[in-house]
Amino acid sequence: MRVEAVAVASAEKPQLWTELQAYIAEMTAYVDIAPVNGAFEYPAFPSYWRDDNRWPFWAVADGARAGFALLRRDADGSMVMAEFYIRPDFRRTGVGLSFARQLFARYPATWVLSEFRTNRAAVAFWRRAIEGYRYKERVYVGGMGTERVEQRVIVPPR
């Protein structure tokens, strides 16, 4: 399967918003959040098309949108995988792994990844995605009071 990381155009905001809502709904299994007026809030969403240090990407597999990622560069230069989502019908196909590694290659830096500790599939996925890279891992309590696993991964330029 051919996988590409494709920038999300401004005109595609509504489609990304819909995918983001599906992703957040899935995350309610790990954190207690509820929609407000029918939608989950995500205040930073518009900044992905205004801020020079934020990037939205589609995961495109054989021409179909398979998921998305929202990236940002922090003030210290590290890259943060703010959100990463692969639609259920594309999971366990290699699409997510290829997509993640393409994003790493596009932005060599120290990357910060974070998953809900109880989301064992996500923790296992990211550990596979960073195999071969130097990284440090820690467990911490996140802003919503849930335990999270964080990996700080050094992705050198190629």
N, CA, C and O of each residue as an XYZ file, in Angstrom:
632
protein
N       0.842     -1.178      0.000
C       0.000      0.000      0.000
C       0.887      1.240      0.000
O       1.816      1.337      0.802
N       0.613      2.173     -0.877
C       1.388      3.420     -0.961
C       0.805      4.439      0.017
O      -0.386      4.748     -0.033
N       1.647      4.954      0.901
C       1.221      5.903      1.932
C       1.953      7.211      1.725
O       3.162      7.235      1.496
N       1.202      8.304      1.810
C       1.790      9.641      1.679
C       1.320     10.533      2.815
O       0.181     10.427      3.269
N       2.204     11.413      3.273
C       1.856     12.485      4.202
C       1.583     13.722      3.348
O       2.488     14.239      2.693
N       0.341     14.192      3.354
C      -0.083     15.290      2.488
C      -0.612     16.427      3.355
O      -1.467     16.208      4.213
N      -0.109     17.636      3.135
C      -0.576     18.792      3.893
C      -2.080     18.981      3.697
O      -2.596     18.813      2.592
N      -2.768     19.330      4.769
C      -4.206     19.591      4.706
C      -4.408     21.027      4.248
O      -3.967     21.966      4.910
N      -5.071     21.190      3.121
C      -5.351     22.519      2.573
C      -6.412     23.216      3.423
O      -7.242     22.570      4.063
N      -6.368     24.518      3.415
C      -7.351     25.314      4.154
C      -8.782     24.946      3.766
O      -9.669     24.913      4.618
N      -9.005     24.674      2.493
C     -10.345     24.310      2.014
C     -10.812     22.969      2.583
O     -11.999     22.651      2.517
N      -9.893     22.186      3.140
C     -10.237     20.871      3.686
C     -10.479     20.885      5.196
O     -10.618     19.831      5.817
N     -10.527     22.084      5.783
C     -10.761     22.192      7.224
C     -12.012     21.441      7.674
O     -11.954     20.735      8.681
N     -13.142     21.562      6.969
C     -14.340     20.847      7.442
C     -14.152     19.333      7.493
O     -14.640     18.678      8.414
N     -13.450     18.775      6.513
C     -13.220     17.331      6.515
C     -12.297     16.924      7.676
O     -12.506     15.893      8.316
N     -11.272     17.754      7.935
C     -10.380     17.446      9.044
C     -11.118     17.590     10.372
O     -10.908     16.794     11.287
N     -11.974     18.593     10.481
C     -12.749     18.789     11.706
C     -13.597     17.537     11.988
O     -13.687     17.086     13.130
N     -14.203     16.994     10.956
C     -15.021     15.786     11.106
C     -14.169     14.620     11.593
O     -14.581     13.888     12.493
N     -12.984     14.439     11.006
C     -12.082     13.361     11.438
C     -11.591     13.595     12.873
O     -11.479     12.653     13.657
N     -11.301     14.848     13.205
C     -10.858     15.188     14.561
C     -11.946     14.848     15.577
O     -11.643     14.360     16.666
N     -13.190     15.097     15.237
C     -14.297     14.776     16.132
C     -14.378     13.265     16.372
O     -14.619     12.826     17.497
N     -14.179     12.473     15.318
C     -14.198     11.015     15.462
C     -13.063     10.561     16.378
O     -13.249      9.694     17.232
N     -11.890     11.155     16.189
C     -10.729     10.824     17.017
C     -10.997     11.160     18.485
O     -10.755     10.336     19.366
N     -11.492     12.364     18.745
C     -11.745     12.761     20.137
C     -12.810     11.861     20.758
O     -12.700     11.479     21.923
N     -13.833     11.524     19.988
C     -14.863     10.615     20.503
C     -14.239      9.290     20.923
O     -14.617      8.720     21.946
N     -13.294      8.803     20.144
C     -12.599      7.564     20.486
C     -11.799      7.723     21.780
O     -11.712      6.788     22.575
N     -11.218      8.901     21.991
C     -10.404      9.141     23.179
C     -11.235      9.236     24.458
O     -10.676      9.186     25.553
N     -12.558      9.370     24.342
C     -13.392      9.432     25.551
C     -13.368      8.109     26.315
O     -13.829      8.049     27.455
N     -12.841      7.059     25.708
C     -12.648      5.801     26.431
C     -11.546      5.931     27.479
O     -11.464      5.113     28.395
N     -10.697      6.954     27.350
C      -9.536      7.111     28.227
C      -9.579      8.361     29.095
O      -8.852      8.458     30.084
N     -10.418      9.305     28.734
C     -10.491     10.562     29.475
C     -11.932     11.045     29.457
O     -12.653     10.841     28.480
N     -12.339     11.679     30.529
C     -13.726     12.124     30.673
C     -13.905     13.508     30.035
O     -13.675     14.536     30.671
N     -14.314     13.506     28.783
C     -14.635     14.750     28.090
C     -15.973     14.559     27.388
O     -16.353     13.445     27.029
N     -16.667     15.654     27.205
C     -17.985     15.590     26.567
C     -18.095     16.694     25.527
O     -17.453     17.737     25.649
N     -18.903     16.465     24.514
C     -19.103     17.511     23.512
C     -19.834     18.706     24.107
O     -20.594     18.572     25.066
N     -19.596     19.854     23.533
C     -20.283     21.083     23.907
C     -21.086     21.519     22.680
O     -20.519     21.736     21.609
N     -22.374     21.642     22.834
C     -23.252     21.983     21.705
C     -23.030     21.046     20.518
O     -23.018     21.474     19.364
N     -22.856     19.762     20.824
C     -22.753     18.760     19.772
C     -21.369     18.515     19.195
O     -21.219     17.675     18.308
N     -20.352     19.225     19.673
C     -18.998     19.028     19.136
C     -17.977     19.088     20.272
O     -18.152     19.812     21.251
N     -16.913     18.312     20.116
C     -15.813     18.380     21.068
C     -15.008     19.636     20.756
O     -14.748     19.950     19.594
N     -14.622     20.342     21.801
C     -13.848     21.569     21.606
C     -12.397     21.242     21.269
O     -11.832     20.261     21.751
N     -11.817     22.081     20.439
C     -10.386     21.990     20.121
C      -9.946     23.402     19.745
O      -9.844     23.737     18.565
N      -9.685     24.228     20.763
C      -9.404     25.649     20.522
C      -8.243     25.934     19.570
O      -8.266     26.951     18.877
N      -7.231     25.069     19.516
C      -6.058     25.325     18.672
C      -6.313     25.021     17.200
O      -5.465     25.331     16.364
N      -7.446     24.429     16.858
C      -7.680     23.981     15.485
C      -7.407     25.058     14.430
O      -6.671     24.778     13.484
N      -7.960     26.276     14.540
C      -7.710     27.278     13.487
C      -6.241     27.666     13.336
O      -5.819     28.094     12.261
N      -5.456     27.517     14.417
C      -4.058     27.944     14.364
C      -3.206     27.053     13.450
O      -2.091     27.433     13.092
N      -3.705     25.894     13.076
C      -2.937     25.022     12.175
C      -2.832     25.584     10.765
O      -2.057     25.077      9.955
N      -3.597     26.620     10.464
C      -3.492     27.287      9.161
C      -2.996     28.721      9.304
O      -2.830     29.417      8.302
N      -2.756     29.174     10.534
C      -2.280     30.541     10.764
C      -0.875     30.600     11.337
O      -0.140     31.552     11.076
N      -0.497     29.607     12.107
C       0.755     29.614     12.853
C       1.844     28.909     12.039
O       1.648     27.792     11.560
N       2.984     29.569     11.890
C       4.105     28.994     11.130
C       4.733     27.783     11.810
O       5.544     27.093     11.192
N       4.383     27.507     13.059
C       4.955     26.380     13.786
C       3.946     25.263     14.028
O       4.101     24.471     14.958
N       2.909     25.202     13.187
C       1.901     24.135     13.274
C       1.599     23.636     11.867
O       1.545     24.406     10.908
N       1.402     22.308     11.771
C       1.139     21.709     10.463
C       0.098     20.608     10.578
O       0.223     19.736     11.438
N      -0.929     20.625      9.731
C      -1.877     19.512      9.657
C      -1.566     18.646      8.435
O      -1.303     19.167      7.351
N      -1.597     17.340      8.612
C      -1.327     16.413      7.514
C      -2.392     15.327      7.433
O      -2.908     14.857      8.447
N      -2.701     14.947      6.211
C      -3.496     13.745      5.966
C      -2.551     12.562      5.819
O      -1.440     12.703      5.310
N      -2.997     11.404      6.265
C      -2.376     10.138      5.898
C      -3.193      9.648      4.708
O      -4.383      9.361      4.843
N      -2.561      9.552      3.552
C      -3.253      9.128      2.337
C      -2.689      7.762      1.930
O      -1.493      7.617      1.681
N      -3.575      6.771      1.869
C      -3.175      5.403      1.530
C      -3.854      5.010      0.227
O      -5.078      4.907      0.157
N      -3.041      4.792     -0.807
C      -3.571      4.446     -2.134
C      -4.684      5.405     -2.559
O      -5.704      4.991     -3.111
N      -4.466      6.694     -2.291
C      -5.397      7.730     -2.718
C      -6.548      8.004     -1.772
O      -7.315      8.938     -2.008
N      -6.699      7.228     -0.711
C      -7.796      7.421      0.244
C      -7.267      8.033      1.537
O      -6.169      7.702      1.986
N      -8.053      8.923      2.129
C      -7.667      9.491      3.423
C      -7.822      8.429      4.495
O      -8.917      7.923      4.745
N      -6.707      8.105      5.117
C      -6.684      7.049      6.127
C      -6.579      7.611      7.537
O      -6.751      6.867      8.503
N      -6.304      8.892      7.681
C      -6.154      9.496      8.991
C      -5.494     10.852      8.878
O      -5.418     11.435      7.797
N      -5.015     11.347     10.010
C      -4.398     12.673     10.027
C      -3.411     12.785     11.178
O      -3.376     11.946     12.078
N      -2.612     13.840     11.126
C      -1.732     14.199     12.236
C      -1.718     15.723     12.351
O      -1.769     16.436     11.350
N      -1.650     16.197     13.574
C      -1.470     17.623     13.849
C      -0.130     17.755     14.562
O       0.079     17.182     15.631
N       0.771     18.519     13.955
C       2.127     18.689     14.478
C       2.345     20.130     14.891
O       1.733     21.047     14.345
N       3.230     20.319     15.866
C       3.656     21.679     16.212
C       5.098     21.649     16.661
O       5.587     20.652     17.194
N       5.770     22.768     16.433
C       7.147     22.926     16.918
C       7.080     23.823     18.149
O       6.552     24.934     18.095
N       7.624     23.326     19.259
C       7.659     24.114     20.486
C       8.789     25.129     20.445
O       9.657     25.069     19.574
N       8.775     26.053     21.381
C       9.779     27.120     21.436
C      11.201     26.562     21.563
O      12.154     27.198     21.112
N      11.355     25.377     22.175
C      12.685     24.790     22.329
C      13.153     24.040     21.076
O      14.236     23.454     21.069
N      12.333     24.059     20.017
C      12.697     23.414     18.764
C      12.201     21.985     18.622
O      12.314     21.394     17.548
N      11.653     21.424     19.690
C      11.162     20.047     19.601
C       9.848     20.000     18.811
O       9.070     20.954     18.792
N       9.639     18.865     18.171
C       8.401     18.618     17.422
C       7.451     17.833     18.319
O       7.846     16.869     18.974
N       6.212     18.258     18.335
C       5.201     17.599     19.156
C       4.149     16.996     18.243
O       3.597     17.676     17.378
N       3.879     15.727     18.442
C       2.788     15.057     17.747
C       1.552     15.366     18.585
O       1.196     14.611     19.491
N       0.906     16.485     18.270
C      -0.234     16.919     19.066
C      -1.380     15.923     18.969
O      -1.987     15.573     19.982
N      -1.677     15.467     17.768
C      -2.731     14.478     17.550
C      -2.290     13.565     16.402
O      -1.618     14.002     15.468
N      -2.676     12.311     16.488
C      -2.351     11.346     15.442
C      -3.493     10.352     15.409
O      -3.829      9.749     16.428
N      -4.088     10.181     14.247
C      -5.271      9.320     14.135
C      -5.239      8.556     12.819
O      -5.040      9.125     11.746
N      -5.438      7.271     12.938
C      -5.617      6.416     11.764
C      -7.004      5.801     11.897
O      -7.334      5.213     12.926
N      -7.810      5.940     10.858
C      -9.171      5.406     10.890
C      -9.133      3.897     11.143
O      -8.220      3.214     10.678
N     -10.115      3.377     11.873
C     -10.102      1.952     12.238
C      -9.932      0.999     11.063
O      -9.267     -0.028     11.204
N     -10.510      1.307      9.915
C     -10.400      0.398      8.768
C      -9.002      0.361      8.162
O      -8.731     -0.485      7.310
N      -8.110      1.253      8.579
C      -6.732      1.265      8.076
C      -5.718      0.822      9.129
O      -4.522      0.757      8.847
N      -6.182      0.519     10.329
C      -5.268      0.100     11.392
C      -4.743     -1.298     11.121
O      -5.403     -2.122     10.487
N      -3.541     -1.544     11.616
C      -2.868     -2.841     11.482
C      -2.582     -3.210     10.019
O      -2.506     -4.384      9.656
N      -2.426     -2.170      9.196
C      -2.081     -2.384      7.778
C      -0.705     -1.842      7.441
O      -0.216     -2.045      6.330
N      -0.067     -1.151      8.389
C       1.217     -0.512      8.136
C       1.092      0.949      7.752
O       2.097      1.653      7.655
N      -0.139      1.418      7.531
C      -0.349      2.813      7.130
C       0.135      3.767      8.216
O       0.877      4.706      7.929
N      -0.278      3.536      9.459
C       0.111      4.428     10.551
C       1.610      4.484     10.753
O       2.177      5.559     10.944
N       2.249      3.334     10.711
C       3.698      3.270     10.886
C       4.417      4.043      9.786
O       5.327      4.824     10.065
N       4.015      3.831      8.548
C       4.627      4.538      7.422
C       4.393      6.042      7.536
O       5.310      6.835      7.327
N       3.177      6.426      7.865
C       2.819      7.839      8.009
C       3.658      8.499      9.096
O       4.226      9.569      8.877
N       3.741      7.870     10.261
C       4.510      8.436     11.370
C       5.975      8.614     10.985
O       6.568      9.661     11.246
N       6.552      7.596     10.369
C       7.969      7.681     10.005
C       8.222      8.716      8.914
O       9.291      9.327      8.888
N       7.273      8.924      8.022
C       7.417      9.987      7.020
C       7.424     11.359      7.692
O       8.180     12.245      7.293
N       6.589     11.531      8.701
C       6.565     12.811      9.416
C       7.878     13.024     10.165
O       8.418     14.131     10.171
N       8.394     11.966     10.797
C       9.700     12.076     11.471
C      10.773     12.517     10.476
O      11.558     13.420     10.763
N      10.802     11.881      9.313
C      11.827     12.177      8.314
C      11.694     13.606      7.788
O      12.695     14.249      7.472
N      10.471     14.095      7.697
C      10.243     15.445      7.179
C      10.728     16.509      8.158
O      11.173     17.581      7.748
N      10.640     16.209      9.455
C      11.011     17.181     10.491
C      11.989     16.548     11.473
O      11.600     16.213     12.592
N      13.260     16.376     11.079
C      14.216     15.813     12.041
C      14.370     16.758     13.229
O      14.564     17.961     13.056
N      14.283     16.213     14.411
C      14.338     17.006     15.645
C      14.178     16.038     16.808
O      14.128     14.823     16.620
N      14.099     16.588     17.997
C      13.640     15.797     19.128
C      12.120     15.852     19.079
O      11.528     16.932     19.079
N      11.501     14.696     19.038
C      10.045     14.584     18.971
C       9.490     14.242     20.344
O      10.103     13.499     21.111
N       8.317     14.796     20.643
C       7.611     14.485     21.879
C       6.304     13.794     21.501
O       5.455     14.362     20.814
N       6.167     12.565     21.964
C       4.963     11.765     21.737
C       4.325     11.516     23.091
O       5.028     11.433     24.098
N       3.016     11.396     23.133
C       2.344     11.163     24.407
C       1.053     10.391     24.167
O       0.270     10.721     23.277
N       0.848      9.360     24.977
C      -0.349      8.541     24.867
C      -0.960      8.348     26.253
O      -0.263      8.431     27.265
N      -2.269      8.091     26.291
C      -2.890      7.692     27.547
C      -2.307      6.333     27.931
O      -2.251      5.421     27.106
N      -1.877      6.206     29.172
C      -1.221      4.965     29.603
C      -2.134      3.752     29.431
O      -1.661      2.658     29.122
N      -3.414      3.939     29.627
C      -4.352      2.827     29.495
C      -4.681      2.496     28.043
O      -5.344      1.492     27.779
N      -4.233      3.316     27.100
C      -4.429      3.030     25.674
C      -3.241      2.179     25.222
O      -2.319      2.661     24.564
N      -3.293      0.920     25.591
C      -2.160      0.030     25.357
C      -1.808     -0.105     23.882
O      -0.637     -0.239     23.528
N      -2.827     -0.068     23.020
C      -2.552     -0.179     21.579
C      -1.730      1.007     21.099
O      -0.811      0.835     20.298
N      -2.048      2.214     21.578
C      -1.299      3.402     21.166
C       0.130      3.356     21.700
O       1.074      3.680     20.980
N       0.290      2.957     22.955
C       1.630      2.875     23.533
C       2.471      1.874     22.738
O       3.626      2.151     22.412
N       1.896      0.720     22.430
C       2.625     -0.295     21.653
C       2.942      0.215     20.247
O       4.036     -0.016     19.732
N       1.981      0.911     19.626
C       2.207      1.451     18.283
C       3.406      2.396     18.282
O       4.302      2.263     17.449
N       3.422      3.355     19.218
C       4.504      4.345     19.209
C       5.841      3.714     19.548
O       6.873      4.155     19.042
N       5.846      2.703     20.384
C       7.108      2.011     20.655
C       7.631      1.336     19.385
O       8.838      1.315     19.148
N       6.731      0.786     18.572
C       7.153      0.206     17.285
C       7.629      1.303     16.337
O       8.633      1.134     15.644
N       6.916      2.420     16.304
C       7.249      3.509     15.372
C       8.623      4.096     15.648
O       9.283      4.584     14.731
N       9.063      4.054     16.906
C      10.342      4.690     17.243
C      11.480      3.683     17.385
O      12.580      4.050     17.798
N      11.232      2.439     17.052
C      12.312      1.453     17.068
C      13.457      1.934     16.181
O      13.242      2.400     15.062
N      14.669      1.813     16.698
C      15.837      2.247     15.939
C      16.270      3.667     16.244
O      17.360      4.085     15.853
N      15.415      4.419     16.946
C      15.773      5.781     17.355
C      16.143      5.765     18.839
O      15.684      4.917     19.604
N      16.980      6.719     19.220
C      17.250      6.906     20.653
C      16.064      7.641     21.260
O      15.567      8.611     20.688
N      15.610      7.175     22.423
C      14.508      7.865     23.080
C      14.516      7.601     24.576
O      15.127      6.649     25.060
N      13.822      8.470     25.290
C      13.592      8.307     26.723
C      12.088      8.288     26.919
O      11.340      8.980     26.228
N      11.668      7.479     27.879
C      10.236      7.344     28.135
C       9.962      7.621     29.601
O      10.762      7.283     30.473
N       8.824      8.240     29.856
C       8.426      8.479     31.246
C       6.903      8.394     31.341
O       6.193      8.521     30.344
N       6.430      8.181     32.547
C       4.997      8.203     32.842
C       4.749      9.450     33.676
O       5.523      9.764     34.581
N       3.678     10.154     33.373
C       3.334     11.362     34.113
C       1.815     11.501     34.162
O       1.100     10.793     33.453
N       1.330     12.406     34.990
C      -0.102     12.688     35.059
C      -0.356     13.925     34.222
O       0.207     14.991     34.474
N      -1.219     13.770     33.214
C      -1.517     14.859     32.284
C      -2.503     15.867     32.847
O      -2.996     15.733     33.966
N      -2.772     16.877     32.038
C      -3.642     17.973     32.444
C      -5.053     17.573     32.824
O      -5.706     18.291     33.580
N      -5.538     16.458     32.327
C      -6.888     16.012     32.653
C      -6.886     14.985     33.778
O      -7.894     14.321     34.022
N      -5.742     14.855     34.470
C      -5.648     13.959     35.604
C      -5.466     12.500     35.246
O      -5.650     11.628     36.094
N      -5.105     12.219     33.999
C      -4.916     10.838     33.575
C      -3.431     10.548     33.386
O      -2.659     11.419     32.985
N      -3.050      9.314     33.679
C      -1.654      8.924     33.468
C      -1.371      8.825     31.976
O      -2.172      8.305     31.199
N      -0.221      9.334     31.610
C       0.211      9.310     30.213
C       1.623      8.747     30.122
O       2.387      8.784     31.087
N       1.952      8.230     28.958
C       3.306      7.782     28.651
C       3.855      8.772     27.635
O       3.209      9.069     26.631
N       5.046      9.277     27.903
C       5.681     10.217     26.983
C       7.007      9.635     26.507
O       7.794      9.104     27.292
N       7.232      9.750     25.199
C       8.525      9.400     24.631
C       9.134     10.675     24.035
O       8.470     11.424     23.318
N      10.397     10.896     24.346
C      11.192     11.962     23.710
C      12.173     11.259     22.809
O      13.068     10.550     23.269
N      11.997     11.464     21.517
C      12.689     10.691     20.500
C      13.624     11.588     19.707
O      13.215     12.653     19.243
N      14.858     11.178     19.548
C      15.807     11.951     18.745
C      15.781     11.411     17.327
O      16.177     10.273     17.074
N      15.306     12.250     16.394
C      15.251     11.889     14.979
C      16.299     12.736     14.265
O      16.083     13.928     14.040
N      17.433     12.130     13.905
C      18.497     12.894     13.240
C      18.159     13.161     11.775
O      17.352     12.446     11.182
N      18.776     14.186     11.194
C      18.595     14.418      9.743
C      19.152     13.230      8.969
O      20.081     12.560      9.420
N      18.579     12.980      7.813
C      19.074     11.864      6.970
C      20.041     12.371      5.959
O      20.565     11.593      5.161
